[in-house]
Amino acid sequence: MPRVHNAIDIKAPVDRIFSYVEDPRNAPEWIHSMVEVKDIRKGHYNWTWDMAGIEFDGESELVEDIPNEKMVVRSKGSIESTWTFHFESHGNMTHLDLDVDYIIPVHIKGEETEDLVRKQNERETEIDLLNIKDRMEITD
């Protein structure tokens, strides 16, 4: 199972960053490939995702939620993944660490295509964290 890891320091309090990331309504703002989030219920939502120009549908569930410290979101459907966020407070600075474990959908399989998807996912998690940083630091 491929894994992407990325981290960033954000000049904003941990509680504000945690609340923003925890709210699925914000996901299309900061997740580069998130097309749409819908049917939001406590700890659960449905989504449409764009991977390599192909749209996928699925659902996500919040499976671990330790306020201002850790959050784990498991997704299933067309794309299966687990997003693990670690939040570390340093006063008005927050270190956000993200690991994404995922399964490449069967119809995208193929060595060259898988390498392309892996590289794209690495770039996109960096963009995703930068998007969070931009939104959180701008509101200070």
C-alpha positions in Angstrom: 0.0 0.0 0.0 1.6 3.3 -1.0 2.0 6.0 1.6 2.5 9.7 1.3 4.0 11.7 4.2 4.2 15.4 4.6 4.4 18.0 7.3 4.2 21.8 7.8 4.4 24.5 10.4 1.5 26.9 10.5 1.5 30.2 12.4 -1.9 29.7 14.0 -3.3 28.0 17.2 -3.8 24.3 17.1 -7.5 24.4 18.0 -8.3 26.6 15.0 -6.4 24.4 12.6 -7.9 21.2 14.1 -11.4 22.5 13.8 -10.9 23.6 10.2 -9.4 20.2 9.1 -12.0 18.3 11.1 -15.0 19.9 9.3 -15.6 18.1 6.0 -17.3 21.1 4.5 -13.9 22.7 4.3 -12.2 19.8 2.5 -12.8 21.1 -1.1 -11.1 24.4 0.0 -7.8 22.7 1.0 -7.8 19.3 -0.7 -6.6 19.8 -4.2 -8.4 16.8 -5.7 -11.6 17.0 -3.7 -14.4 17.9 -6.1 -17.4 17.7 -3.8 -18.4 16.8 -0.3 -22.0 15.9 0.4 -24.4 14.0 2.8 -22.4 15.2 5.8 -23.4 13.5 9.1 -21.5 13.4 12.4 -18.2 11.8 11.6 -19.2 10.7 8.1 -19.6 12.2 4.6 -19.7 11.2 0.9 -17.3 12.7 -1.6 -16.3 13.0 -5.3 -12.5 12.9 -6.0 -10.5 13.6 -9.1 -7.4 11.3 -9.5 -5.4 11.6 -12.7 -8.4 13.2 -14.5 -10.8 10.5 -13.5 -13.6 11.1 -11.0 -14.3 8.7 -8.1 -17.0 8.6 -5.5 -16.8 7.3 -2.0 -17.4 7.9 1.6 -15.2 8.8 4.6 -15.6 8.2 8.3 -13.8 9.8 11.2 -12.4 6.8 13.0 -10.2 8.5 15.6 -10.6 11.9 17.0 -8.4 13.3 19.8 -9.1 17.0 19.8 -6.1 19.2 18.9 -3.8 16.1 18.8 -4.8 13.4 16.3 -7.4 12.7 13.7 -7.8 9.6 11.5 -10.2 9.5 8.5 -10.8 6.3 6.6 -12.2 6.4 3.1 -13.8 3.6 1.1 -15.5 3.3 -2.3 -13.7 3.9 -5.5 -10.6 5.0 -3.6 -9.6 3.4 -0.3 -7.3 5.5 2.0 -6.5 6.4 5.5 -5.5 10.0 6.4 -3.7 10.3 9.7 -3.2 13.9 11.0 -1.0 14.7 14.0 -1.3 18.2 15.5 1.4 19.5 17.7 1.0 22.9 19.5 3.9 25.2 20.0 2.2 28.3 21.4 0.7 30.2 18.4 2.5 27.8 16.0 1.2 24.4 15.1 3.1 21.5 13.5 0.8 19.5 11.3 2.0 16.0 10.2 0.0 14.1 7.6 0.3 10.4 6.5 -1.9 9.1 3.7 -2.1 5.4 3.0 -4.0 4.5 -0.1 -4.8 1.8 -2.6 -4.5 2.7 -6.2 -7.8 1.8 -8.0 -7.6 -1.3 -10.2 -8.4 0.5 -13.4 -5.4 2.8 -12.9 -3.0 -0.1 -12.4 0.1 -0.4 -14.4 3.7 0.4 -13.4 4.0 3.7 -15.2 0.6 4.9 -14.3 1.1 3.9 -10.6 4.4 5.9 -10.5 2.6 8.9 -12.0 -0.2 8.6 -9.4 2.3 8.3 -6.6 4.2 11.4 -7.7 1.0 13.3 -8.2 -0.2 12.3 -4.7 3.1 13.5 -3.1 2.8 16.9 -4.8 -0.9 17.2 -3.9 -0.4 16.5 -0.2 2.2 19.3 -0.2 -0.3 21.6 -1.9 -3.0 20.5 0.5 -1.0 21.4 3.6 0.1 24.7 2.0 -3.6 25.4 1.4 -4.4 24.9 5.1 -1.4 27.1 6.0 -2.6 29.9 3.7 -6.1 29.8 5.0 -5.1 29.7 8.7 -2.4 32.3 8.6 -4.5 34.7 6.5 -7.2 34.8 9.2 -4.8 35.9 11.9 
